[in-house]
C-alpha cells in the first residue's frame, strides 16, 4: 500500500492518499470516499472521479407505475411481447459481457 500511495503522490504533485486509507478502501471499510480522494485517484488511474462513486441504490417502482405498465402490456399481442423479450435478452447479454 505504501508504494501505491507514493505512486499516487508522484502523479498528483505531492498530494496523496495514505496507505491506511487505501487499505480501508480496498477492504471495503471506507464506504464514502472524499472528493479529494476521488480527485487524486482519478488522476492516478486516469478515470473520471465518478468512477469511484458507488451506483445509486435503485428505488422500488410505485403502484401507479406498475398499474400503468400492466395496462399497456395487457394490450399487446403475442408478436409484440416476443419482440420485447428479444430486446430484453439482447440488453441482458450485452450487460453481462466483459468490456474490451
Secondary structure as a PSIPRED ss2 file (coil, helix, strand):
# PSIPRED VFORMAT (PSIPRED V4.0)

   1 X C   1.000  0.000  0.000
   2 X H   0.000  1.000  0.000
   3 X H   0.000  1.000  0.000
   4 X H   0.000  1.000  0.000
   5 X H   0.000  1.000  0.000
   6 X H   0.000  1.000  0.000
   7 X H   0.000  1.000  0.000
   8 X H   0.000  1.000  0.000
   9 X H   0.000  1.000  0.000
  10 X H   0.000  1.000  0.000
  11 X H   0.000  1.000  0.000
  12 X C   1.000  0.000  0.000
  13 X C   1.000  0.000  0.000
  14 X C   1.000  0.000  0.000
  15 X C   1.000  0.000  0.000
  16 X C   1.000  0.000  0.000
  17 X C   1.000  0.000  0.000
  18 X C   1.000  0.000  0.000
  19 X H   0.000  1.000  0.000
  20 X H   0.000  1.000  0.000
  21 X H   0.000  1.000  0.000
  22 X H   0.000  1.000  0.000
  23 X H   0.000  1.000  0.000
  24 X H   0.000  1.000  0.000
  25 X H   0.000  1.000  0.000
  26 X H   0.000  1.000  0.000
  27 X H   0.000  1.000  0.000
  28 X C   1.000  0.000  0.000
  29 X C   1.000  0.000  0.000
  30 X C   1.000  0.000  0.000
  31 X C   1.000  0.000  0.000
  32 X C   1.000  0.000  0.000
  33 X C   1.000  0.000  0.000
  34 X C   1.000  0.000  0.000
  35 X H   0.000  1.000  0.000
  36 X H   0.000  1.000  0.000
  37 X H   0.000  1.000  0.000
  38 X H   0.000  1.000  0.000
  39 X H   0.000  1.000  0.000
  40 X H   0.000  1.000  0.000
  41 X H   0.000  1.000  0.000
  42 X H   0.000  1.000  0.000
  43 X H   0.000  1.000  0.000
  44 X H   0.000  1.000  0.000
  45 X H   0.000  1.000  0.000
  46 X C   1.000  0.000  0.000
  47 X C   1.000  0.000  0.000
  48 X C   1.000  0.000  0.000
  49 X H   0.000  1.000  0.000
  50 X H   0.000  1.000  0.000
  51 X H   0.000  1.000  0.000
  52 X H   0.000  1.000  0.000
  53 X C   1.000  0.000  0.000
  54 X C   1.000  0.000  0.000
  55 X C   1.000  0.000  0.000
  56 X C   1.000  0.000  0.000
  57 X C   1.000  0.000  0.000
  58 X C   1.000  0.000  0.000
  59 X C   1.000  0.000  0.000
  60 X C   1.000  0.000  0.000
  61 X C   1.000  0.000  0.000
  62 X C   1.000  0.000  0.000
  63 X H   0.000  1.000  0.000
  64 X H   0.000  1.000  0.000
  65 X H   0.000  1.000  0.000
  66 X H   0.000  1.000  0.000
  67 X H   0.000  1.000  0.000
  68 X H   0.000  1.000  0.000
  69 X H   0.000  1.000  0.000
  70 X H   0.000  1.000  0.000
  71 X H   0.000  1.000  0.000
  72 X H   0.000  1.000  0.000
  73 X H   0.000  1.000  0.000
  74 X H   0.000  1.000  0.000
  75 X C   1.000  0.000  0.000
  76 X C   1.000  0.000  0.000
  77 X C   1.000  0.000  0.000
  78 X H   0.000  1.000  0.000
  79 X H   0.000  1.000  0.000
  80 X H   0.000  1.000  0.000
  81 X H   0.000  1.000  0.000
  82 X H   0.000  1.000  0.000
  83 X H   0.000  1.000  0.000
  84 X H   0.000  1.000  0.000
  85 X H   0.000  1.000  0.000
  86 X H   0.000  1.000  0.000
  87 X H   0.000  1.000  0.000
  88 X H   0.000  1.000  0.000
  89 X H   0.000  1.000  0.000
  90 X H   0.000  1.000  0.000
  91 X H   0.000  1.000  0.000
  92 X H   0.000  1.000  0.000
  93 X H   0.000  1.000  0.000
  94 X H   0.000  1.000  0.000
  95 X H   0.000  1.000  0.000
  96 X H   0.000  1.000  0.000
  97 X C   1.000  0.000  0.000
  98 X C   1.000  0.000  0.000
  99 X C   1.000  0.000  0.000
 100 X C   1.000  0.000  0.000
